[in-house]
Amino acid sequence: MSEPPQPPVSATYRIQLTPDFGFDQAAAQVDYWAALGVTHLYCSPYLESHPGSQHGYDVISHTRANPELGGEEGRARLAQALATHGIGQVLDIVPNHMAATSRNSIWQEVLRNGPNSRYANFFDIDWQTRQPRLRGRVILPILGDHYGRTLRAGQLKLQRVSGSFGFQYFEETLPLAPETLTELLSPAAKKCRSDELAFLADALARLPQNTTAESGAKRSRDEQVLYAQLARLLSEQPAIAAAVDEVIAEINGEIDKLDGLLSRQHYRPAYWRSSLSELNYRRFFNITTLVALRVEEPEVFAESHARVLEWVRSGAVQGLRVDHIDGLRDPLQYLRRLRSAAPQAWIVLEKILQRGERLPETWPVAGTTGYDFLNQVGGLFVDPTAERRLTEFNRAFTGEPRDSAEVAHDQKLVMLRQFFDADIQRLTEMLLEVTQDSLTYRDLARRDLHNGLRELLACFSVYRTYIRAALGDIAEADAARVEHAIEAAREHEPELDPLVWDLLRDLLLLRLTGGVEAEFVMRFQQLCVPTMAKGVEDTAFYRFSRLLSLNEVGGDPGKFGTSLAEFHRYCTELHERWPETMTATSTHDTKRGEDTRIRISLLSEIPELWVEAVRRWAEMNERHRRGGAPDRSSEYQLYQTLVGAWPITLERLWPVMLKAVREAKRGTSWISPSAEYEEALRTFVTGVLQDREFVADFERFLAPLLEPACISSLSQTLIKYTAPGVPDLYQGAELWDLRLVDPDNRLPVDYDLRRRMLAELEGLTPEAIWRRAASGLPKLFLIKRALQLRRRRPTLFARGASYQPLLAEGEKADHAVAFVRGGEALTVAPRLVIGLRGEWGETRLNVPEGDWQDVFTGQSVRAGRVHVADLLARFPVALLERQGGEP
C-alpha cells in the first residue's frame, strides 16, 4: 500500500509521552497546539517500552503501541484528534537497541535458547567470543554482588510460575534452557511415576539444533508445543506439579546443584562491576540494560520496523526522527532501506555534528534534529571579547589548567578504561588475527595494540566516520579524519611502536582488506561513538566550567561565540543543502533550557562584574563548606546554574548538582558514590540557597540581566522560526525555558496556564505584552505570530525559499541579526544587548524594495535605509512581511 499525500512539515512541537501523560492526555491538548500554529506533533518513542518508562527509548516490543500510554486504541484516538485539527505527526524511533530485561520476550527467547534461538542474530552478541567459558553464552552483568555471595545469600533462586521455569533475581527472571529442564523434570517424573512428564523431559532435551531455516522453524514449533503440553500437565495434575516443586526446592537447597544448573544455561549472571571487562554484547553507550540490535540484517530491520511503517503507510505518521543513527553498523545502508520503505516521509536524524563536520549529502534524509543549529544560534549571544578573561578566571578559580580539548581527550581515556575495556579487547583480538599472517606487523605486542587502540579512539574529533569497509567506500573527509586522529595519537603516545599507527592507518584507510579487516573497521567506528558521548558530553562537560552555556549537546566549549558572518554562512549552507532540516533550541536531552543558556551567555558581556561577584560569593559561602565539598569547579557551576535558572528550589537544584558531580567523577560518581561527599555538597547547596546575605547579593547582581536576557531569548526564538529549516518547539518552551538537565526538563507541562495566556494575547498591544515579560508572554506572542506567518505564507520558508543576509550599517551594526526569507519576510533581532545599552544611534538597515508591515506591531515600513531603533521601538524584535505578495 502506498503512502497517502503528506502535508509538508513546517513547524513541530515535541512532547514526552509518559504513563502520566499518554495518548489521551496528548489528544486533549491538540486544539491548543493547533491554535498555537504548529503543523506537526513530534512524539517521543511510543512502541511498548519497559513498564514505568519516562522516555520510551527502552523498547521491549516492536509490535504494538505502549499499553501504559493507552495502547493502540489510545494511539488511534490521538491520530484522529490530530487529523481533525489538520496537524500531522512525527514519531521518534529507536533502531539501535532494545531493553535487555525479562519483559522483553525476544531477549528472553535468546537467553533461553542461546545460539539455537531463532533470534540469535537479532541482537549484537558475540557468540564466538575468544573466551572459552563464554562461547555460546552471553554474560549478564546484573548481580549486585559477586556470584558466589549472591547464591549463598539465596538471592538467585530457581522457581516455577505455572508452566514457566526460570531463575529469579529480584525483578529479573532468567529462563531455563529447554535442554536443561530434564534436570528438573526427569527426577520429578520418577517421584510421581509420570511417563508423560518423562517423555516431555526427553523431548525437550532432544530439540533439533538451529542450523538451517528449516531446522530452526522445527525447533521453534516443537518447543512451543512441548511447553504448552507441560503447562497443561502441571495445571491438570497437582501431584505432578508438587513433584516438580519438590525437585526445585532440592536444587535451591544445594548451592552446587544450583550452580551446576546455572552453568549449563546460555547466559552467565555476573557481578556488574567485575564483568564489565568481559561483556560480549554491544550496548547503548555503557548502559548494560540496553542491548544493541543488528538492524543491518534485513530480517531484523523488517521485524523491528513493521509496525512503525504500517503507521506511516496509513497516513497517521508523516515524519520519523531516527534515534542514535551513529550507533548503527552502516547508517547509509539503514537509511536507504528506511527511505525505500517510507519514500514520502520527512526523516531527520539525531546526529551530532562537531565543528567543521557536515552531514553526508548521500544520506536520503531531510537533515538532523538541530543540535548544530542550537549551538550556532546560541553562539550569537556569546561575546568573544570575554574569552581571555573568563579563561584566566576559570583556571585561577577552579585550578584546571587544561583547555576543553585536553579535558575531553583525557576523559575519553578514562571512560574507555572504565566502561569499554571489553570492546577494546575484542578489537585487539581482531588486530592480532590480522597481524599473525603479516610479515610487517606480526611482532606487534598485544599490549601495544591495546594501548594504541585506546589512544586512537580518544583522539577522534568527531563521533565517528562512515567508512563502508566491505565495499571499499571511504569519503575524503573521513580519510582526513583518520589521518588527523592517527597523528594526534602518535603525539600523545610517542613511545609506542610506530608500526602500531601504520597498522591502524592501513586498516582504517582500507589498504588492508579481508573479512576480519572489514569487521574491525566497522566495529571500531561503532566504538568511537560511546567514547565521545561518555567522555565528552557526560564527563568533560561537567568538569570544564568556563561558560556553561557552551557545554551543550553538540557544542564545543572551546569555541567562544559565533560571528554574524559565520552564522550567515551556516544558514546559507542550510538553505542550499538542508532546507528541511530540523532547527531546535531545546530538547529532551539538552543540559540546559534555551533561555537558561541565554542568561548564562550574558555573563560574557560583563566578565569583570561576573569575576568580582564569584569571588565575593565564594568568600561569603565558605561558611557552608564541609569536608572540602564542593570542589571549585562544581561551585563555579553552581553559581552559573543559579544565574540561568533563578528562582529555583532546592528540590529542583539538588538533583542537578548531584548529577553534575557524579558525571564529573570528582569526589563521587555513579558507580562509586560517596555518601560523605554528597552529604557535604547537599549541605553547601542548601546553605547557599538559605543564606539571606548571599541571596540578596545574588539577586542584586541578577536584576540588571533579566531584561537583556528576555530580549536575547526573543531574538534567539525569532531567528529559529525564520531561518532555513523546520523549527521545533520543545514541550513547555513557548514560555521562558529556565529548565535544567533531565529530569528537570521532563517534568509535566502546565498546559492550562499556557491556554489561558494564549487566549489573553487577543486584544493586547505589543507594549502591554512586553510589560508582562516576566511571565513569558512575549515569547508566546512571538511564537504564535511567527507560526501564523509560516502558515499564511508557507512558500517564504519552504524548500527553495531564498535566504538573503542583511548587514546593518553604523556603529552598532554587529548587534543586529537580519535576513530576508523568500524575498518577503525580513527578520531583525538584536544580540549582545548589554553592550548595546539600548542605543542603536545611527545604525540602519537597508530594507529591500516594497511596502512592509511588522507582524508583531502592525507598523508599516517603507523600503530604504531605516533606523534599527525605529524598527524595534515597540517590541524587542521585528518580523516584517512585504505587502502585496502571494497569500
N, C-alpha and C positions, 0 to 999 in steps of 0.2 A: 504494500500500500504506500503510495507516495505521500509526502508531506503536503498539508494544505498551505495556501499562501501565508507568508509570515509578515505580521506587522513589523515595521522597522524598529529596532531597539534604539531609543533616543535618550532615555534617562531612566536609571534604575534606582530601586530602594531596597537595600539589603536588610533582611530580617534573620534573626536567630530563632529557629524553632526549638522548643523545649517541651517536656511533658506539661509544664505550666502555661506554655504559650504555643498551642498546637494549631492544627489546620482551622478549626472553628474560631479560635480567638483571632487568628490572622484574617479570616473571612470577614469578621466583624469590623475590621479596620479598612477594608478595601475602599469604601466610599471616601474615607479620609485621604488615602493615597491618591485616589482619582482627583479629589478636589485640590490636592497639592500640585498635581500635574505630571506625575511620573508616568512613563509608558509601560514599564515592566517591574514586577515584583521579583526580587532576586533572593531566592530561598537558600538557606543552609541545607546541607545534605539531609534528605528525609527517607532514604531507604531504612529498613529496620536496623537499629543500632543497639548497642548494649543497654540493657534496662537502666533508666535514670540518666542517660547521656544528656549533657547540656550543650552538645555541639554537633553530633551526628557523624563525626569522622571515624567512629569506631563501629563500622558496619558489621552486622552479623548475618544478614541475609540480603541478597540482591533481588529477591523475588517479589517483595511487597513493600508498600509504604509502611512506615513505622506505626505499629498499633498504639504506642504511647502518645503519638501526635494526633490520633484519630483514625488511623488506618486508611484503607482505600476509599471508604465512604467519605471520610473527612477530607481527604485529598481531592476527591471529585467535587465536594461542596466548595472548597476553596477555588478550584479551577472554574467552576460555574460562576462564582461571585466575581472573579477577575474578568471573565468573558462578558458578564453583564455590564461591567463598567468600562469595557474597552481596554483593559490592561492585560498585557501578556505576562509570561513567566520565564525566568531564568533559573536554572537549577544547578547547584553545586554538586559535582560528582567526585567520587574518590576511587580512581582506578588503581592506585598504588598498593593499597593494603586493606586488611580486614582486622577485626578484633580477634585475638587469639585467646578466646575464652570458651568455657563449657556451653555457653549459649549459642555458639556458632556451630551449626550441625555439620558443615563441611570440614571445619577444623577437627571436630570430634571424630568424624569418619577417617580423617588422615591419621589421627592418633591411634585409632582402633586398628587400622589395617596397615599402617606404615607404607612401604613401597608397593604393597599389593592393593592399596586403595585406588579406586577409580579417580580420586582427586590427588593422587600422589604428586602430580606435576602442577597442581593448581597454585600451590604456594612455592616460594623460592627457598627450598630446603636442599641442603647438600647431603643427599642420602649416601653418597660415596665418599664421605669425609675421610681424610687420611688418618683419623683417629680410630683405631680398630674397635674400641669399645662403643663408639657411636655410629658405626657403619649400619645403615638401615634403621637408625633411630634418630629422634630429634630431642635435643636437650631442652628441658623446660625450667627456666630459672625462676621458679615460683615459690620456693621454700624460704621461710624467714629465718631459718637456722640450718645448720649442717644436717645432711640427710639422716645420719645415724641418730642424732639427737631428736630429730623430728619423729622417727619411728618409735624410739623409746618413750617419747612423750605421748604417744598414742594420737598424734595429730593427723597422721596419714593412715586411713583405715579402708579396708575392703568393705563394700556394702552392696546390698541389693535393693532396688526400688522396682517392684513388680517384676518384669522380665529383663530389666536392665542391670548390668553389673559394672561396678567401677570403683576406683579409689577416691575417697572423699578427703579433700584438704580444705577446710573452712568452706568458702563459697565455690571452690573449684571441684569439678568432677572429672576424673580421668578414666576413660573407658578401657575395658579389658580387651585384649586381642582375642578374636574368636578361637584361635588355636590353643589359647591358654585356659579357656573355660573348662576344658576337660579336667584340669586340676581341681576344680570345684565339683563339677557335675558327676565325674566318674565315682569319686568316693561317696557322694550323696546317693548315687544310683544303687551302690552296694548297700548302703544303710537302709534304704527304703525298698530295695529289691524292685527297682523300676527299670524294665527293659527299654521303655520309651525314652527315659532320661539318658540311659546309657547309649542308646542309638544317637540321640541328639549330641551328646558329648563327642562321640566318634565322628559324626558327620561334620561338626564344626571344626574339628581338628584336621579334617581332610579336604577343606575347601581348596579349589584349584588356585594355582598361582596366577597372578595378573601379568601374563607375558604378552598377550595379544589382545586386541579389542574384543575378540570373541570370548577368550577365557576370562577377561575382566568382567564382561557383562554377565557371564555364567556365575562367576564368584559372587557378584553383587546380588544377582537373583537368588541364588541358593542361600546366601547369608540372610537375606530378608525373610525368606520362607522359614528357615530354621529358627530364627529369632522369634518369629510370630508363633511357631509351634511351641517353643519354650515358654513364652509368655502365657499362652493358653494353658499349658500343662501346669505351670506354677499357680495360676489363678484357680484352676478347677480341682487341683489335688493338694489340699492343705498338708498332707503328710509328706509329700514330695518337697513342697516349699520349706517345711520345717527341717527336713534333712539337709537341704541346701544351706539354710541359715545356720545349721549346726556346724557344717564344714567351714563356712565363712568365719564363725566365731573361733573355731580352732586355729585357722590361719592367722586371724588377728591376734590370737593369744601367743603365737610363737613368732618372734621377730625374724628368725631365719627363714621361716616359710614365707612370711610376708615379703621379705626382701627378695627371696628367690622368685616369687611370682612377679614382683615389680621388675626384676632384672630381665624378664622374658617379654616385656612389653616393647612397643615400638617407640618408646619415649623414655627419657630418664629425668625424673624430677630432681632438681638440684638446688642448692643454696644459691640465692641470686647473686651474692657478692662474688663468690669464688668461681661461678660458672660463666661469668661474662667473657672470659678468655677462651671458652670452649664452644660458644654458640655456633650452631650450624644452620641458622636460617637468617635471612635478611629481614631487618626491621624498618619501621619508620623512625628515622633518626636513631635514638638509643632506647626507644620505648619497646620493651620486650613483649608487651601485651598487644602490639600491633604488628602483625606478620605480613610481609610483602607478598603480593601476587605476581605470578608470571604472566602478566597481561599481554606479553608479546606472543604468547601462544594463541592461535585463532580460537580454539575451543574455550579458553579462559576468557578472552575478550567477549565472545558470544554469550557465555553464561552470565558474566558479571554486568553486561550492558543491556541485556534483552529487555528488562522492564523499563529502564530509562528510555531506551529507544522507542519502545511502544508508546510512552507518553509523548515523545517528540512527534512521532508519526500521527498521533491522534490530534495534534494541534494544541494540546494542553501546555506543552513546554516549547518555547521558541528559541531558547538560548541555553548554553551549557558553560559552566565555569569548571575547568579541569583542575583539580587539586594536585599539587606536588608533581607537576609534569617532569621535573628533573629527576625524580626517583625512578622513572621507568627506564628499562634497558635501552630502548630505541624510541625516543619521543617522536621522531618523524614517522616511523612506521605506524605507531599508535595513532597519530593524528590523521594520517592518510586513511586509516581504517575507519576512524570515527567520522571523518568528513564524508567518506563513501556511504556510511550508514545514515548520516544526517546531513545531506547536501545543502539544505537551506538554513540550517541552524546557525545562530550567532555564537561563535565559540571563542572564549578568552581563557587565558592560562594563568595560573598562579606561578609566575616566573619572575624571579628576582634578577634584575639586570644590574650588574656592577658598573662603576664608572667606565665609560667608553665602550661598553658592551651593547650589541644590537641583537634584537630578536631575529633569528634566521628567517630570511624572506621566503624560503622554500616551504615554511610551515603553513598549512592551509587553515589559518585562523584569523580572527579579527585583531588580535593583539594580546596584551597582558591584562592583569587585574588592576594595574595602575600604581604600583609602588614606585615605578620610575617617575611618573608624573608627580606623585605625592612629594618626593624629595626634590624634584626640580622646582616646583612651585613654592615649596616651603623655604628653599634657599633664597628666594627673592627677599625674604624678610629677615635675613641674617646680614649684618653689616660686616663686610670683610675687613674693614679697617681695625676691628677689635681683635682680630685673630692673635696677633702677637701678645697683646696684654693679657688676654684670657688664657693663652697657652702658658705664659710665665706664671700667672697666678695659680693655675691648676697644678703645675709642677711644684710650686712652693707650698701650697696648702695641703695637697694630698701626698706629696713625696713620691709621685710617679714620674720618673724622668723620661720614660719611653713615649714615643708618639703612638697614635692609634694603630698604625700598621704593625708596629713591633708588638704591641699588646695582642693584637689579633693573631699574629703568627705564633706567639708563644702559647696562647690559649688553645690554638688548634692542636699543638703538640700535646698539651695536657689532656685534651679530650680524646685524642687518638690513643694515648696510653691507658686512659681510664675506662673508656667505653668501647673502643673499636679494635682492640688487640686481636680478637678472633678473626675479624675481617682482614687485618693486615697479615696474620698468619696464613690465611687461605691464599692471599695474593703471593706471599713469599713462596709457598709450595709450588705455585704455578711458575714462578721465576726459576726455581730450582729445576723444575721439569724442562723448562726451555734451555737452561744453561748446560744440562748434562750431556746434550748432544752437540754442544758448540765448542769448537777449539778455542775461540776467542774468550768466551765467558765461563768456561767450565770450572775454573778455580775460584770463582767468587764465593765468599763465605755467606752462610745463611744470615749471620748477624749483620753483615754489611748490607745485604739485600733488604733485610727487615728495616734497618735504620734509614736506608736510602728511600725506601717507600714512604716511610712516615714523614720524612723531611719534605719530600716532593709533594705529598698531599697538603702539607702545611703551607707550601709556597704558591699554590694556585690562587690567583687573584679573582677568579670567578667561581660560581657554584659548580660548574662542570663544563666540559667540552662535549661535542656531539659527533664524535668520530664513529663511523659505522664500519667496524673492522673487517667483518666478513665480506663486505662489498668493496673494500679498499677506498672508502669515501672519507676524505678529510678536507675540511674547508681551510682556506689560507689563514683565516683568523684563528682557528683552533690550532693550527700548526705553530703559529706565532706564540700563542699562549703556552703551548708545551715548551717551546724553546725558552721562553722567559722564565717559566717555573723551574726548568732544569738548571738554568744559570743561577737563579736565586738560591736554589737548594745547594748547589755546588759552593756558593759563597758562605752559606750557613754551616756546611759540613766539609771544610777544606781537607780534613784528614782522611775522609772516606776514599776508598779505592776509586779512582776516576772512571774505571770501567763500569762501575755501577750506573753512573749517569749516562754513559754511552749506551748501555743495555736498555735503560728505561727510555731514552730518546728513540732508539731504534724500534722499540716495541710500539710506543705511542704514535710515532710518525709512520707506522706500518711498513717499516723497512724489513722487519722480521715478520713472517706470515706463517699461518698454520692454525689448527684448531685451538690449541692451548693459548697461543699468542693472541688470537682474537678474543677468546674468553677473558684473558687478563685485561685487555684494553677496555672491554665493556664493563667489567666489574670494577676496575679502577675508577672509571668515570662515575659510576654509581656511588662509590665510597667518598668521592670528593664532596658530595652534597651534604651529608650529615657532618662531615668535618668542618665545612664552612658554617653551617647553621648552628651547630653546638659551640664551636669555638668562637665565632664572631657574635652572632645575634644573641645567643643565650649565655655568653660569658663575658667576652671583651666589652660588649656594650654596657655591661654593669660594672666594669672596672675602670673604664676611661670616662672621666666625668667632665670634660672641659665645657661642653654645652650640650645638654641632654636632648634638645630638640633635633640634633643631628644624629642621635643614636636611634635611628628608626629603621624598621624593616626595609631592606633595600637601600639604606642610606650609607654614607661614608663619613664617619665622624672627622676624618681628616680633610674633608672638603668644606671649607668655611664660606658658604654662601653661593648664590647663583647670580651672575650678572644679567642685565637686561639683554645684552647681545646673545649670551649663552641660552637664555630662556627662549628667545625668539627663534634661534637656530633649532632648538629642540622641538618647538611647536611646528615649525616649518617641516621638519622631518616627519612628525606625526601626520601632518596634513597630507604629505606626499606618499608616505609608506603605510601608515597605520591609522587611517582616518576614523575607523570604527573601534579603536582600542578603548578599553575602559579607563576612565580617569577618576582616581579616588583621592580622598584626603584623610579619611578614617576608615578602618576596617575592624573586623573582629580580632585581628592579630596585631594591630598597631600597639606599640608600647605606651603611647600617649595619644589622647584625642587631638583632633586637628587644632582646636583652639587652645588646648593646653600647650601644644608645641609653639603656637604663635606667641603666647605670653613669654615662654622661656627664651624664644629668639629675640624678643625685645631687649633682653639683657645685653646683647651685642651692641646695642646703641648707647648704652650707658655703662661701659666697662668699669670706669673708675668708681662711680657710685656703687656698683654691684660689689666690687672688690672690698671697698670700705665697709659695706653692710655685712658681708660674710665674715670678715674679720671681727666685726663688732658682735655679731650673733654667736660666733664660735666662742669668744671670750665669755659672753653672757651665759651661754648654755653649758659651760664647763661644769657647772654645779650639778648637772643632771647625769654626768658621765659616771658609769660604774664599770670597773674592771677593764678599762680600755676600749669599751664599745660605745659607739661605733668607730670604725676606722675613719680617717679623714675623708676618704673618697666617698664613703656612704653618707657621711654627714653633709658633704657638699651636694650630693644628690638629693638629700632631704630638703635642703633649702631651695634648690631649683624646682623640686616637685611641689613645694608649698607655693611658690610663685605661680606655677602652672595651674594648680588645681584649687586654690583657695577660693572660698572657705571649704574646709574638708574636716570630716570627723575622724576620730581615732579608728572607728570601725572600718572606714574605707582606707585610711592611710596605712594602718599596720600590716594588712596582707601584702600591700605593695612593697613596703620596706623589707618585710621578711623575704619575699620573693627576690628582691634585689640583692640582698646579702647572700642568700643561698645560691643564686645564679653566679654571683661574683666569686663564690667559694673563698671568702675571706672570713675566717673565724668560725664559719659554719658552712654547711652545704646540704643539698637534698639527700645525699647518700650517707653523710656523716654529720647529722645535725648536732649542734652544741647547745644544750638547754641553757647552760650558763651564759654563753654569749648572747643568745637570743633573748633571754630574760633581761640582760643588761641593755640590749638595744631597745626592747619594749619600754623599759624604764626611761631611757633617754627620750624616745619619741613621745611618750606620754607626758614627760616633764616639759618638753618644748611646747606642746600644744596647750598645756595648762599654765604656762608661765606668762602671767599678765604683762610683765615688763617686755618680754620678747614679743608677744602677740601685738602689743601696742606699737612697738618699734617696727615690726614687720608690716603691719597694716599701713603705717605712715609711708613706708618705702613703696608699698604696692599701689597705693591710691593713685599716684600720677600715671601709672602704667595702664590703668583699666580702660580709659577711653582710647588711647593708641592701640591697645590690644583689640578692642571691638572693631575699630576701623580696619586694622590689618586683617582680622578674620573675615570681615566682609569682602575685602579685596581678594583674599585667597578663594573665597567661595564664588565670587563672581567670575574670576578667571577660570575656575573649574567648569562652570556652567556655560562658558562661551568659547573656551579653547577647543582645538580639534579633539575629537573623541566623544565617548559616551559617559557623561558624568554619573557617578554613583553616590548615593546618599546613604550612609550607614545609619541604621535604626537610631532614632532619637537625636541625631546630629543636626536636625533642622533648627534646634536651639543651640546655645553655646555648648560645645562639646569639651567639657573640662574633665573628662574621664581619664583613667589611667589604664594600666595593663590588666588583662583578664585576671580575676573575674570581674573587676570593676567595670569594664566596658561591655559586659554581657548581662548586666542587671536589667530587670524589667523596665520598659519604657512607659512613661505616663502619657498615654495617648489621649486621655480625657483632657488633660491640660493643653496639649497641642491642638486638639479640636477647638477648644474654646478660644485659644489665641488666634487660630486661623480665621475663625468667624469674626473676631474683633478687628481684623485688618480692614474690613469693609468700612469705608467712611472716614478712616483715619488719614490725616495728612502725613507726608514723609517726616515733617518736623515732630509731630506727635509720636510717631513710631520711634524716631531716634531718641526722644526723651525717655522712652522705656527700654533703653539699650540693655540695662542690667538683666532684664528678663529674657533676652534673646529674641525679642520680637522683630528687630530689624533684620536679623538673619532669616527668619521665617518669611518675612515680607520679600526679601531679595530672592529667595529660592522660588517662591510662588510666581513672582513676576518674570523671572528668567525662564521658568518652565512654561509659563503661558506663552512667552515669545517663541520658545522652541516648538511648541505645539502649533502656534498660529503660523509660524514661518519656518517649517522644518527644513526647507531647502537651504536656508542660510547656514545650517550646522551639519548637514548631511554629507555623505561621501561626495567629493567633487566641489564642495563649497570652498571658496578661496580663503586663504589666511594672509592678511597683509599687516605686518608690523607698522605701528605708527610711533615715530620718535618725537618726543616733545622738544621744544626749543626753549632755552633760557637757563637761568641759574639752577633751578630745581628739576631740570629735565630728567635726571636719573631716578627721581622719585615717582615717576609716572609710568605705569604699565598700560600700554594702549595698543589695540589692534582692531582690525575690521574683519568680520566674517561674512563671506558671501557678498561682499560689496555693500551690505546694507545693515549690518549690526556692529556698532562701534563700542568697544569696552574701554572704560577709563577707570583704573584702580591705583590708588596711591600705595607706596611702600616706604619702609624705613621712616615711619611717620613721626617718630620722636625727633629725629634730626630735621624733619620738615617744619616742625613747630607751627603747623597750620598756615604757613606763609608761603604761598606759591609765587608771589611777586609777579614778574612779567612772563612767567613760564606759560607757553602756549602750545596748543595742538593744531595742526593743520587739518581741519575736518574736511573730508572729501566732498565733492560736488553733491548738491541736493539739499532738501529740507529734512531736518532730523527732529526726532522727539524722544526725550528721555522716558523710558518705560517706568522709572521709579517716581519721577516728579511731574511728568507731563510737560516739562519745559521744552520749548521749541528752540532749536539751534540751527543756524544757517552755516553754510559752507564757508571756509576761510580760516584764518588764524584766530583761534578762540582761546581766551584765557582759561587755564585749567581751573583756577579759583572760581570762575563763573559756572563752569560745568558741575562743580562739586559744592555749590553754595547751599543747597537744600538737603543733600544726602551725601554720605561719605564716598559713594561710588556712583558711576554713571553707566548706563547701558542705552545707547542711542539707536533708535530704529529709523532708517531712512523712509520717509513718507512717499507714498505713491508706488511702492514696489508690489510685487506679486503677493497675494494673500496666502 
